[in-house]
């Protein structure tokens, strides 16, 4: 599973130097607040979080990585999820929430306070005082969303043609293009760990056809050809007309390729988001002939 780097930018955060001692030992001030809208180049505002996008959900070695590239669990019971500053983040407990509230350290949704435990997983040398940090998305949700997207099983197109792919396509006679309806539907996958669940969904939105003769057709799933339809009538929404035979193509056949674009979104942990579109692709060879080349038995 490939590692990817994500950059998290938080609109208004507390400086990382501010820590909570404990519920009875309050710090006197916040330190220097950082406004990442006014000062986006501040190092606090651009934090590279390296993850594999999955979680084992336990305290053993997982598939996330620490700052020196060692595999570490994405989730540790009692400490939370790996995230910004290579710390593990959880929601505040009752005492910590009261500490924030009493001192007027308030953030407005969609931002929420998280409590970070930082240190070395392998040596067990953890900071004794957790950090407070304002984030818009639970780090666990981000990791599980990535994992759920990776788990999506998006089918390759089942290409349908008329004339059928096993029969020659005829130059200057419309070819109908469509995707088998069994493929054209949403697909979902869920990733769960540490009491969180995130569901990713892929929805097909368009098909890009490469017809093998240098032309491209963009449409939806297309309309299946129905027996009895006039062969000279083109598809109402997804077709192509060849203008020459495919004699010069390798093997005398053209490759017809269909690529489905899937819109990907996710929901879980009280929030939702979108991911870059994904594609699935398939090809079939077709023979294109000129009408004069057809013979009848």
N, C-alpha and C positions, 0 to 999 in steps of 0.2 A: 504494500500500500504506500503510495507516494506521500511524502511530507510536503505540506504546503505552508506558506507564510502568509499570515493575515495581519493587517495593520488596523489596530483599533484606535479610533479617535473619539474622545469623550468631550462633550461640549464644555462642561465646567467640572473640574476635578479638584480634589484637595492635593496639595503637594505631598509626595510620597513620604516625606520626612515626618509627617504627623502620624503618631501612633496612639492607640488607646492603651494606657497602662493596665488598668482593670476597673471594675465597677466602683471601687472605692478610692482609687488614686487617679484623680482627673488631671489632665494636662491643662495648663493655663490658657493656651490659645491654639488657633488652628495652624499656625505657621503661615507661609505665604501662599495664598490661593492662586491658582493658575487659570486664566481664561483662555481656553484653546481656540475660541473663535477669533479673539483679538491677536493671539500669539500662537498660530498653528505650528510654528517651527520649534517651539519649546520641546525639549526631549520628552517631557512628561506626556505630551499630547500624541506622540507617534510611537506606539509601543509595538514591536514585532513579537507576535505570539506564535511560536512554532508548534504545530500539532500534526498528528496523523489523521485527525478527524474521527477517531473512534475511541471507545472506552471499554475497559473490561469490567467496570463497575465495582471493582474491589480494591483491596489494599496491595495486591501483588503487582509485579511489573506489568505495565500495560503497553499501549502503542503510542502514547504521547512521548515527548522528549524534553529534557531539561535544557538549561542554557549551554551545557557542554555536550549536548547530543546523546546523552544516555537515555535509554527507555525508562519511563516512569509511568505510574498509573495516572490515567486521566482523572480519576476520582478516588479520594481517600476518605473513608468514613470519619466524620467529625471535623474534617478540614475542608472538604468540598472539592471543587473542580479546578483543574489547572487552567490558568488564564494569564492576565496581565502581570508583567514583572516576573513571570515564572513562579508565581505563588499560587496556592490553592485557595479558592474563594467560596464562601458560604454566606447565607443570609444572617443578619445579626440575631443573637438570642435576645431574650426579654431584657436582660440587664444592659446589654450593649445598645439596644434600641432606646432604652430609657436614657442612657448616657447621651446619645445623640440628640434626643428630644429635649432634654433639660438644658442643653447648651445651644439650642437653636440651630443645630447643624441639619438643615432641612433641604432636601432636593425634591423637585417636582417630577411626577411621572412624565415621560417613561423612564426617568432615571431613578435608581434605587441604590441604597447603600449596600455594600458587600464588605465582608470581613476577610482579610487575607492572612494566611499562614505561609511564611516564607522560610526557606532554608534548604538543607540538603537531605533529600529523601534517603540516600544510601547511608549516611552517617547518623541520621536522626537528629542532627543539630538544627533545631528549628528556632526561629526568633521567638522570644518569650512574650513579645507584645505584638498583637496583630495589627495590620494596617486597615484603615477605612478607605474605601474607594467607591466613587459613584459610577455606575455603569447602566447602560440602557438594556442590556441583555445578559441574563445569567450565563456565565462562561460554560456551564454544563449544557445549556440549550444550544449554544454555538457548536460545541463539539458533537452533540448528538444529532444536530441538524446536518452536519457534514457527513456523519456516519450514515444517517438515514438516506441521504442523497446517493451515497456510494452504493447502498443496498438496493436502490431502484433497479428493477429488471425491466428495461425498456426494450420491447421486441423490435426486431428488424422488420422493415416493411415486407409484406407479402404482395408482390407486384402482380397485378392483373392487367391484361391487355385484350383488346379486340381489334383485329383478329388476335386469337390467343397466341401466347409466346411461342408455341410449338408450330404455328402456321406462319407463312411469310406475311410480312407487312407489305402493302402495295403502295408504290409511289403515287402520290396525288389522291390517294384515298385516305380519309381521316382515320387515325388510330386513336382509340379510346384508352385512357390511362386512369387507373384507380387502385386504391389500396384495399385489400380484403378487410371488410368491416370488423372481423374478429380482432384485428390489430388496433383499429382506430378507437381507442378508449383510454381513460386515465389509468395509471398504475401508481400504487402507493407502497411505502415501506415505513416501518416504525423501528426506532432505536430507543431502548430504555436502559437506564442504569441510575443508581443513586437516588431512586425515588422520582426521577424525571422521565418523561416520555416525549419524543418528538416524532411527528409523522411528516414525511416528505411525499409530495405528489407530483407526478409528471403528467402533463396534459398535452396531447398532440395538437398543434396549432396550424401547421402547414407542411406541404411536401414540395421539395425542390427536385424536379426531374431533369436529368441530363439524358437527352435522347440519343446520344451517340453520334450525331451528325453536326455537333457544334452548337446545338440549340438548347435552350433551357426553358422549362415550363414551371411556373410556380402556382400552386393551387391548394385546395383543401384535400380531403380524401378522394375526391372524384366521384363520378356517378357510374355504377356498374352498367354495362351494356346489357340490354334485354333482347332476347331472341325475337326476331320479327322487325326490329328497328332497321330502317333503311341504311345500308352500309355507307351510303354517300353522306349521311347526316352525321355531323361531328358531335362529339361530347358537348353537353351544355356548359360544362365548367372545367374540364381537364382533358385536353387532347392535343395531338400533334399530327401534322401532315408532312410526310417525307417527300422530298422533291427529286430524289435520285436513288438508284439502287446502291446496295452496300458491297458491290463487287470488290472495291479497292480496300475494304476494311480487313484487318487481320482475320484470317479464317473465313472471310466473306460475310462476317456478321458484325453488327454493331452492339455495343454494350449499353443497355438502358439501365440507368441508375436512379433510384429513388432514395431521398434522404428526408426523414421525418424530423421536424424541429419540435422539441418538447419544452413547454414552459414549466419550470420547476419552482415550486414553493414549499414552504414548510410551516407547521404550526405546533406549538407545544410550550409548556412552561409559562403560560399566560401571555405569550407573544407570538409573532409570526414574521415571516420574511420571505424573500425570493433569492434564488441562486441563478447564475448564468444558465442560459438554455443549453440543453443537451441534444444530441442528434443520434439517430440510428439509421443505418444505410444497408441497402441490398442492391444487387445488380442481376440482370438476366441478359443473355445474348439474343439478338433478333436478326432475322434475315429480311432484308428489304429488296423487293424485286419490282421490275417495271411490268405493267399489265401485259405487254406483248410477250413477256417471258412465261406467262402462265399457260399451261396446257390442260386439257381435260381428257379423261380416260374414256 
